[in-house]
Amino acid sequence: MYCEVFIKDFSRLGEIVSAQLSESSAGALLDNAMKLSLEANPMFTTEMQREALAAVSEQMLREPLLGKWIEPYKDLAVQREEITGIIMAGNLPLVGFHDFLSCIAAGFKTEIKLSRKDCFLLPALFEILCGINHYWRERVFFTDTLSERISRLIATGSDQTVRSIGGNYRDIPRLLRGTRSSFAILDGSEDREQLTKLCDDMFLYFGMGCRSVSTLIVPQGFDFYPLLKSAGKYAHLGGNNEYSSAFRYNKALLVMEEKEFIDGGFFLLQKGAPFPPPLSVIGVVEYTAKNEIEAFIKMNENRIQAMVSCADDEGFTAPGEAQHPKLDQYADNINTLDFLLKNISK
């Protein structure tokens, strides 16, 4: 019964969000949340927030998708009084939505500590959900400090933040996620459509997400001109004060240190950049043989979130899909539902 209610209510939430996004106004509740989000975080432009809302409604809140996702757990997904705590990051709009959804799907009550950079969108969606079914009002609590009642913890943040959080909650099961990033492998045969989609992976949300392609692995002598031309789609990012400040700073730093780079107008392509590189910088790694790609993956295996390639290889994502994870594409490749339902209290 719980699964049926969960699927029905959350798919209805998706329908409402999709309908509102199709209009010039997303409705008073979401419009106000987006306005407040932009005031709190200039990197959360209205366009980026609408993109995040659309991705959630299309990829995570469709009845067939929810049904298929929860099917293997339907006997375990029941109403529980245990409370799971979530500490959410704030680098992207609604970046913690999948964790919220997973906790509800598993039947847990949930306490959520939002990031100050992203503290309006999820409560707005929750208000819409409670309008669909008031039952959820007593299942989710937004708080500044997690209580001692939580029996599990999911936390996402910087490596330093996650280490600190882990130490504070060492006595309960924890799913901790630190800094990760994504890369793409190119061979020069990519067409314009593929490169345009790759630019979505690189620059959507200003490239600030763990699923953002921050590094390109290319053959020696790779011609970047077609990519630079496709990237013009996102030239408007240079009009954002915070992003442009990072761009100018990193460019000045590279010039001062006499390091080689390509100026893309609003981003920088740099050989030898760290993984992940700083904001506005796309790292470039050159290869002459396949084993060099394998060496890069092995060296960074604990810091990789998504791998993008036009080749249809297992474990790789097609260009344009990195920023739109499906329900079963879990962060850090750790199945959140498995974590939540393992060793549940009897």
N, C-alpha and C positions, 0 to 999 in steps of 0.2 A: 504493500500500500504506500509506504513512504516513497519508494522510487517513482511510482506513478504520479504522486503529488509533486515531487521534485521536478520531474520532466515536464509535466503540464505547466507548472508555474514559471519555470525558467524559460521555457520555449515561448510562453506568452510575453515574458519580459523582452525577449529578443524581438518579437513581432512589434511590440510597442516602440522600442528604440529604433528599429529599422524604419518604421512608419514616420516617426518624428524626424529622423535624419533626412528623409526624402523631401521634407518641407524646408522652406527658407529659415524657419524657426524650429528648433528642436523641442519646443515646449518650455514653459516657464521654468520648470525645475532644472532641466538639463542646461538651458541657456544661462541661468543664473550660476550654476555650478561651473560652467566653462568660463564665464566672466570672472568669477572669483579665483579660479585656477590660474588664469592668465595674469591676474593681479599679483598672485603669490609667486608665480614662476614664469618669467617672460619667455622661457623656452617652450612653454605649453601654449603655442598659438592655437587659435580656434580651429584652424585647418588640421593641425596635428591631433587635437582632441577629438574632432569629428572622425578622423581616420581611425583612432583607437576604438572609439565607440562602434564604428561600423565593423571593424575586425572582430570585436567581441561578439556582436550580435550575429554576424554571418558565420564565424568559425566555431563558436562555442555555445550559442543559444538557439540551435535549431533542433526540433524534436527528434528527427532521425539520428542526428549526430549525438545528442545526449543519450538516447536509448542505446545506441551501439556502444558508447563509451562506458556506460554504467552496467551493461548486461553481465559481464563477468563477475560483478560484485553485488548483484541484486539480492543475494541471500544474506550478505553482510551489511548492506546499506540499509540500516534501520535507525529509527530515532534513538538517540543516546543522550544521556545527561552529562557525559564527560565533556570537558571543554578543551578545545585546541586553541592555542595562541598563535597569532600571526603577526610578525613584525615586517612591515612592507617597505620596500625601497620606494624612491620617488623620482627615479631618473626618466621614466616614461609615464605618460598618462595611462592609468589603470594597469600598471605593470604587475600588480599583485592580484588581479582579478581571478586568474586560474587557481591560485591557492585558496581564495575565498570560495570559489565554486567547488573545489575538491573537498573542502571541509564540510560544506553543506551536503554535498552528494554522499559523503560517507556517513552522514547522520549526526555529526558532532555539533554541539553548541560551539560558538566561535567568538573569541575576543580578538579584536583587530586594533593594532597600534599603527596608525597611518603615518606616513612621512609628511612633514609640514609642506613639502613641495607638491604633494598630490593628496590632498585631504578633502576634496569636494566631490569629485566625480563618483567614486564608489558609494558614499552615503546617498547621493542623489539616485543612483540606480537601485539602492536598497529601499529607498522610499517608494519608488515605483513598484518594486516587488511586493512590499507590504500592502500597497494598494490593491494588488492582485489577490493576495491572501495574507490576512493579518497574522496568521499562524507564525510567520517568520520573524515577527517583531520580537518574540521571546527567545529566538535562536541565535541572534547575532548582536554583538555589543561592540561599539567603537569606544576606545579608551586611550587615555594618555599613558597609562601604565598597566601592564598585564598583571592580573591577580595571581595569587599563589594557588588558585584552584585549577590552573591549566595542567593537563596531563600529557600534552605534547606541544612541541613548538616548531613552527616553520619560520625561518628568518632569512632575509635577503639584504645584502648591503655590501659595502667595501670589505676587503679582506680583514682590515683592522677592526672594523665594527663587528663583523661576524665572529672574530676570535673573542672579542670582549663579551658578546652576547652568549656565546657557547659556554664560557666560563661561568656565567651567572645562572645558567640553566642546565648544569651538568648532570643533575639527578633525574631528568626526564628525557624521553626520546626526543632527538632534535634532528631536524633537516635544515642544514645551514648552507647557504649559497653565497659565495664570494664573487670576486671580479672575474668575469669571463668575456670573451669576444668571439667574433666570427671572421672567417676568411673565405675568399673565392679563388678558385683555380681557373686561369685563362690560358688558351693556347694560340690566340690570334684568329681563330676561325669564327668567332662569335659574330652574329649579325646584329643589325641595328636594334631590332626588337629585344634581343637578349641583353644587349648592353643597356638599353633603357630600363629594363626590369632590374638589372643588376644595380643601377643607380638608385632605384627604390630601396634595395637592400642596404645600400651605402648611406643614403642621406635622409631617409624617412626618420622622423623624430630627431633630426640633426645628427644622426649617427651615434646617439648616446646609449643605445641599448646593448645588452649582451648578445642579441641576435643581429646587431648591425654589422655589416661587413666592413671591417676596419683595416683589413690587409688583403692585398692582391698578390697571388703567387703567379708569376708570368715567366715565359721563356726569355732568355737573353735577347736583346734587340727588339723587344715587344714594342709595337707602335701604339702609343697611347692616344693618338689624335681622335680616333672614332669614339673612344670612351669620353674624352674631354668634351666632344661635341654633344654626346648624349647627356652628359651631366648638366648641360645648360638648363635642363628642365628644373633644376633646383637652385639656379643662380639667385633666386629671391632669398635664400637663406642668409646671404651676405648682408641683407637689410636688417637682420636681427642684431641688436647692439651687443648682447652677450656673446653670440657666436662670432660676430665680426671682430670683437675684441680678442677672442682666442685666436682667430685666424691671423690678425696683425701681430700679435705677440709671438706666435710660433714661427711665423715667417721671419720676423726680425731676429729671432733666436737662431734660425738656420743660416741666415745671412751672416750674422756675427760669427758663428762657428764655422763658416765656410763649408757647409755641408751641401751636397748635391740634392736638388729637389726640382719638381715641376710645379709651376704655379697654375692652378686650375681656375683662378679668378676668385673663387670663394673657398677653395680647399687646396691642400698641398699634397703632392705625391712624393714620398721620401723613401729612398732606399735605406735599409738599416734602421728603420724606426722600431721602437719597442713594440711588443704585442701585449695588450693593445696600445696603440699610439694615443697621443693627446687629442683633444677635441679639435676638429678641422683638419687633421692630418690623416692621410691614408698611407699605411705602410706598404712598401713594395719589396717583395722577395723574389729574386731571380733564380731560375733553375735551368740546368742543362740536361738533367736526367731525372727519371721518375723517383729514384731513391732519395733525391734531395727533397722532394715533396714529402716523402714518407718520414724523412728525418725531422722536418719542420713539425709535422703532426705529432710525432713521438715526443719531441722536446716540449711541446706546448699542450699535451693531451689533457692536462688538468685545468687548462685555461680556455679551452675551446667550447663554444656553445653550438654553433652551426657551421657546416661546411657546404659551400655553394659551388656547383659546377654544372656546365651544360651537358656533360656526359651523364648518362643514366646509370650511375654507379651506386651501389648500396651504401647507405649512410649519408649520401649527399643530397642536398636540396637544390631544386631548380631555381634559376634566377627569378627574382620577384616573389618568392615564397618565404624567404627567411624571416621577414617581419610579420608573417601571418601564421603563427603556429596553430596546428590543429589540436584538438583536445588530448590526443594521445602522444603529442610531442612535448615531453616533459622537460623542464629546465634541468640542466646538468645531467640529463638522461636518467634521472631518478624518478621512478613512478610514484607520484604523490599519493595516489589512492592506496598503493601497496604499503607505503610508509604509514599512512594513517590507520589502516586496518590491521596492521601486524601487531600481534600480542594485545589485542583489544581486551578490555576488562570483561570478565564474565558476569 
